[in-house]
């Protein structure tokens, strides 16, 4: 057996453990991003400036600054203001906030894709604005934006590798530890690339399955 293959197989449990951490990191970030994005996306469409302007500022600022800078601001900058997070929490918070800005635009586009008549019909039935959005508009919008949301979550899975710069132990960090011991970069990072591919490929298939079910 080649030496590089033996190294990869011997360290496979550590890489898989790192992959689990990556999935945990991404899953929590997705939940935060989806929650933020839904409210901010509706805020972007609000008639009230008190909701629309802060939502627009948030989206433009987050989308206009690098994720790496945001990670440094949360992990290294906030402690100076008295707010301190551990590495994993800082990564989850940053990725969630970052994803929320992109999800907000996806949600906004999804809501606008629903015919205006649907909202007017709901209001004519006696629903409040909140009820019309929750029970009529958002379910239809979610079906329309599911492919875009799936792409955003897949991209977030890959972007989670940036968390390694603040010391978060995930798949990429685990690979760095292995490389520092074995000095075999190509096979280890090649294995990491394969694991990321398997994760994103599986997620894309799950999104397609959910999309086909909703279409039915």
C-alpha positions in Angstrom: 0.0 0.0 0.0 1.4 3.5 -0.9 2.5 5.6 2.1 0.1 8.4 1.2 -2.9 6.1 1.1 -2.0 4.6 4.4 -1.7 8.1 5.9 -5.2 9.0 4.6 -6.8 5.8 5.8 -5.2 6.0 9.2 -6.4 9.6 9.7 -9.8 9.0 8.1 -11.6 8.9 11.5 -10.2 12.4 12.3 -11.3 13.7 9.0 -14.8 12.3 9.4 -15.0 13.8 12.9 -14.1 17.1 11.3 -16.8 16.6 8.7 -19.4 16.1 11.5 -18.3 19.3 13.1 -18.6 21.0 9.7 -22.2 19.7 9.3 -23.1 20.9 12.9 -21.6 24.3 12.1 -23.5 24.6 8.9 -26.8 23.3 10.2 -26.8 25.8 13.1 -25.8 28.7 10.8 -28.5 27.7 8.3 -31.2 28.0 11.0 -29.9 31.4 12.1 -29.6 32.6 8.5 -33.1 31.3 7.6 -34.7 33.0 10.6 -32.9 36.3 10.0 -33.4 36.2 6.3 -37.1 35.7 6.5 -37.7 38.6 8.8 -35.2 40.9 7.0 -36.7 39.9 3.6 -40.1 40.9 4.8 -38.7 44.1 6.3 -37.2 45.0 2.9 -40.7 45.0 1.5 -42.3 46.9 4.4 -44.0 50.2 3.8 -42.6 51.5 7.1 -39.2 53.1 6.9 -38.4 52.0 10.5 -38.3 48.4 9.1 -37.2 48.9 5.5 -34.2 51.1 6.1 -32.5 49.0 8.8 -33.1 45.9 6.8 -31.6 47.4 3.7 -28.5 48.7 5.6 -28.0 45.2 7.1 -28.2 43.5 3.7 -26.0 46.0 1.9 -23.3 46.0 4.6 -23.1 42.2 5.0 -23.1 41.5 1.3 -20.6 44.3 0.7 -17.9 43.0 3.2 -15.9 39.8 3.1 -16.9 36.9 5.3 -13.3 36.7 6.6 -13.5 40.3 7.9 -16.8 39.5 9.5 -15.3 36.5 11.3 -12.5 38.7 12.6 -14.9 41.4 13.7 -17.0 38.9 15.7 -14.2 36.8 17.2 -11.5 39.4 17.7 -13.4 42.7 17.7 -16.4 42.1 19.8 -14.4 41.1 22.9 -13.1 44.7 23.0 -16.7 45.7 23.5 -17.3 43.2 26.2 -19.0 40.5 24.1 -16.9 37.3 23.9 -17.7 34.1 22.0 -15.8 30.8 21.9 -14.5 29.8 18.5 -17.4 27.5 17.4 -20.1 30.0 18.6 -18.3 32.9 16.8 -18.2 30.9 13.6 -21.9 29.9 13.9 -23.0 33.5 14.6 -20.9 35.0 11.8 -22.0 32.4 9.2 -25.6 32.8 10.3 -25.5 36.6 10.0 -23.7 36.4 6.7 -26.2 33.9 5.3 -29.1 35.9 6.6 -28.3 38.8 4.2 -28.4 36.5 1.2 -31.4 34.6 2.3 -33.2 38.0 2.9 -32.8 38.8 -0.8 -34.0 35.3 -1.8 -37.0 35.6 0.4 -37.8 39.1 -0.9 -37.7 37.9 -4.5 -39.8 34.9 -3.5 -42.5 37.1 -1.9 -42.5 39.4 -4.9 -43.0 36.3 -7.2 -46.3 35.5 -5.6 -49.2 37.3 -7.5 -50.5 40.3 -5.7 -54.0 38.9 -6.0 -53.2 36.1 -3.5 -52.5 38.7 -0.8 -55.7 40.7 -1.7 -57.8 37.5 -1.7 -56.5 36.6 1.8 -57.2 40.1 3.1 -60.7 40.0 1.6 -61.3 36.8 3.6 -60.7 38.7 6.8 -57.0 37.7 7.4 -54.7 40.2 9.0 -51.5 41.2 7.2 -49.5 38.8 9.4 -51.9 35.9 8.8 -51.9 36.5 5.0 -48.1 36.5 4.9 -47.8 33.4 7.2 -50.5 31.2 5.7 -50.8 32.3 2.1 -47.8 34.2 0.8 -44.8 32.6 2.6 -45.7 29.0 1.8 -46.0 29.8 -1.9 -42.8 31.9 -1.8 -40.9 29.1 -0.1 -41.8 26.7 -2.9 -40.5 29.2 -5.5 -37.3 29.9 -3.7 -36.3 26.4 -2.6 -33.7 25.9 -5.3 -32.1 29.3 -4.5 -32.1 28.4 -0.8 -30.6 25.1 -1.5 -27.7 26.7 -3.4 -27.2 29.2 -0.6 -26.9 26.4 2.0 -24.5 24.4 -0.2 -22.4 27.6 -0.6 -22.5 28.1 3.2 -21.2 24.5 3.7 -18.1 25.3 1.6 -17.7 28.8 3.2 -17.6 27.2 6.6 -14.0 26.2 5.9 -13.1 29.8 6.5 -13.8 29.2 10.2 -10.5 27.5 10.4 -8.7 30.9 10.5 -10.1 31.6 14.0 -9.2 28.1 15.2 -12.6 26.4 14.9 -12.1 22.7 14.7 -13.9 21.5 11.6 -13.0 19.5 8.5 -10.4 21.9 7.2 -8.8 22.4 10.6 -8.6 18.7 11.1 -6.8 18.4 7.8 -4.3 21.1 8.8 -3.4 19.2 11.9 -2.8 16.0 9.9 -0.7 17.8 7.3 1.4 19.4 10.1 2.2 15.9 11.4 2.7 14.0 8.1 3.8 16.7 5.7 1.6 15.1 3.0 -0.5 18.0 1.7 -1.8 16.7 -1.6 -3.4 13.4 -0.4 -4.9 14.9 2.8 -6.3 18.0 1.1 -7.5 15.8 -1.8 -9.4 13.7 0.7 -10.9 16.8 2.2 -12.0 18.0 -1.2 -13.7 14.6 -1.8 -15.5 14.8 1.6 -16.8 18.3 0.8 -17.9 17.1 -2.6 -19.8 14.2 -1.1 -21.5 16.5 1.4 -22.5 19.1 -1.2 -23.6 16.4 -3.7 -25.8 14.8 -1.1 -27.3 18.2 -0.2 -28.0 19.0 -3.8 -29.8 15.7 -4.3 -31.9 16.3 -1.1 -32.9 19.7 -2.4 -33.9 18.3 -5.7 -36.0 15.6 -4.0 -37.7 18.2 -1.8 -38.3 20.4 -4.9 -40.0 17.5 -6.7 -42.1 16.7 -3.8 -43.3 20.3 -3.4 -44.0 20.4 -7.1 -46.4 17.5 -6.8 
